[in-house]
Amino acid sequence: MLLSRTEQLPKVNDIHTPNSLDREQDQPMRDDSNDELQSEIVVLGTSVVCDDSTSPASTFRSTEAEPPTWLGVPVPVLTDLVHIFFSKTQGWLPLLHRPRFFARFMNNGAFDDRNYSNTEALLLCGMFALAARHSTNSWFHGSPAPDRGQTFMEKANTYYEKCQPDQTPSLEYLQGCILLAAYEYASGPSHRAWILAGVCIRLAYDLNLCSMDEQDESSDWSILEEQRRAFWITWELDTFGSLMSRRPSSITRSLVMVKLPVSDEAWFADRPVESPVVDPRPSEVWKLLIDSPNQDPRAWFLIANILLSVASEFAAGRFTCQRDKEELIDAITCFSLAMSQRFNLETLELETSSGDAARHNWIIGMHLMLTCTRTTIQATFKPENPETLRSPRHLSRIFYHWYPDYIPLCQPFLACCLLSDRAYPSKDMTDASYTGYHNSELVSLVLSQYATVWNLASIIINLKASLMRRDKDNSFEKRFALFFPSRVPNNRKDDQAAISGGLDVEELRSENISAESVSDDSDLQQLLQPTELGDAETLMTELANMAGRGLPRYVPGDTQPDWNSSISLNFLDEDHQHLNYLQL
């Protein structure tokens, strides 16, 4: 679908709905420049011509009999969407500072329908697009919940196109692009989502967010925390897209010098909380929050996500190192024990009465991430029987403690974790009969709950059905390469370093020989067979006794091209999706 072009604002007496807005055209809107436009404002039935030199997002006030509108949407609807965003979307996408947002965009508790710049309008439309799915306002009558934000998304795309040519990097512009990319990925992995995530990454690099905590803080803590949040969500978008497509990530983990984010409660209250700078080494990252004042579940979730990203690189890599393998297993073991001590699933039910859906979902999310990491590790050891599936029984335990009403409020990308038993399959596994997770109906029910608001979950349901049918000509393979065999033969060499990083190969080889004397691959493979997966803590103890210790090897990634491409996203239709976004 091509992005919408310049449209006209609706007339005063028009009846506006999401469907009718799609057919209307906005008044031509200018770029952020010094050009002055004239807009007609109707106030209490009197026409007044005024100077509009602020923004392309012109205000349109209706007569006294009708509520004011912004871009054709009644202000009461937009006010409702602002509150929905901070109550239901901010929980899984903690990007914006609520007090500052309300001071800037709200007036006496209602959305301020004034003129906005292109970047401001991009940010607002992105917010409304994500929040609209949760709205029960009659203005959305007739629109399915997952599609209610499409009108706002098309307008956000229009403002994105207007921002592109001469837009200088700014945090506000990055935030708008993040909202745009999050919406696209939550609608299903696509080339457009991949491109937008790449733009976010280039902006983060241009704003020096990847190394923002390399030196002592000299700016306002709250502003720095807002920048950190923009970076971490950008990193999550990069990681998710790379994981699903089995492509290398664009953010080099070893170069990241950013503190983990703190809770919204502390941030909104402007109460600084000390938080550690992330360490890319698995042997160190798992312990970062053990003694930290920052005990927010969101920070622990990011640690679990980092371990999953390391495991995924390990599973997809051609060269692996016994020392790295043992270090990663050791880190996963230790993190699982430390996490369970603080965020035990059995105590989660007691917290449901507090109504904190965000905290509940971050705890569920870190357990799902850890489950995915375990199955990813198992995928690298090539079980002798390809028909034996690798999904831990731990999933049932997670589902049992997941409050159903909170599932639609959880991060939509986690829906993909429910097919973790199919990740990194071998050719033999693909040809074998696939019945899915041992309680397939339970997985389908959780996905259907997700799908009430997220199109991504509906796509995952169809993908699951396709995998069970063993469709040969599978249209999902391009978007969900993670769940299909690699087209490149995996000639894994376990005796070499995963990434040598310029170190002496003979030295690493001697270290590997020494490490192999501590643990044998066949023993590890036997331990990780699904038939042995019973009690989680028993497994963790056995893994801890087996794993050796060591440090991984990392090298910096290649320098990426400039983010600010002049190519329009309209160009990226199905005929051009063979292009690598780095070439744009």
Number of C-alpha atoms within 10 A of each C-alpha: 7 11 18 18 15 16 18 14 19 22 14 16 9 11 11 19 18 20 15 13 21 16 9 16 17 18 16 14 19 21 21 18 11 10 11 12 16 11 16 15 18 17 14 12 12 9 11 11 10 11 11 17 18 20 24 23 27 28 22 24 23 20 16 12 8 12 12 21 23 21 23 26 20 21 19 15 21 22 18 18 23 24 17 20 22 18 15 19 21 20 21 18 20 20 23 20 17 18 12 11 11 17 11 11 18 15 11 8 11 17 23 20 22 15 18 19 20 26 29 19 23 30 23 19 26 27 28 26 25 30 24 27 22 20 17 12 12 10 14 20 13 11 16 12 19 21 19 24 25 20 20 24 25 20 24 29 22 20 28 23 22 21 18 17 14 11 15 11 16 13 17 16 21 24 28 24 26 26 26 27 24 24 21 21 23 20 20 21 21 16 24 19 21 21 18 24 29 25 23 28 25 22 25 25 18 15 17 13 23 23 17 18 18 13 8 7 10 7 8 9 15 17 12 17 20 18 25 22 22 24 31 21 21 27 24 18 25 21 22 22 25 20 21 18 19 21 14 16 20 19 22 17 21 15 15 19 19 22 22 23 27 23 17 18 10 13 20 14 10 15 13 12 15 13 18 19 17 22 21 21 22 24 22 12 19 27 17 20 20 14 9 12 12 20 16 19 23 25 22 25 21 22 26 26 22 25 25 25 22 18 26 24 19 20 21 21 17 17 18 22 25 26 29 26 23 24 21 28 25 24 21 26 23 18 25 20 15 16 22 14 10 13 18 15 19 12 11 17 14 9 12 16 9 9 10 13 21 23 21 24 24 23 25 25 26 24 24 25 23 24 24 28 25 23 23 28 23 23 24 21 16 14 20 10 11 18 15 15 22 25 25 24 17 16 21 15 12 17 16 13 16 21 15 13 11 18 24 21 21 24 19 23 20 18 26 21 18 22 20 25 23 26 25 24 20 21 14 12 20 20 12 14 15 18 15 20 21 15 12 13 11 15 20 18 12 18 23 18 17 25 22 17 24 27 20 23 28 22 19 22 20 12 19 22 15 16 20 14 12 15 12 10 8 12 11 18 15 15 16 21 19 22 25 21 19 15 8 7 10 14 9 15 14 17 18 22 22 23 17 17 12 9 11 9 13 10 9 18 17 13 18 19 14 13 21 17 8 11 17 12 13 11 10 17 16 14 17 22 20 17 12 11 16 12 11 13 13 11 15 19 13 13 20 17 11 17 21 20 16 19 14 19 18 17 13 11 14 9 8 14 12 13 20 16 15 11 12 14 17 14 12 19 14 10 8 10 13 10 11 11 19 14 8 14
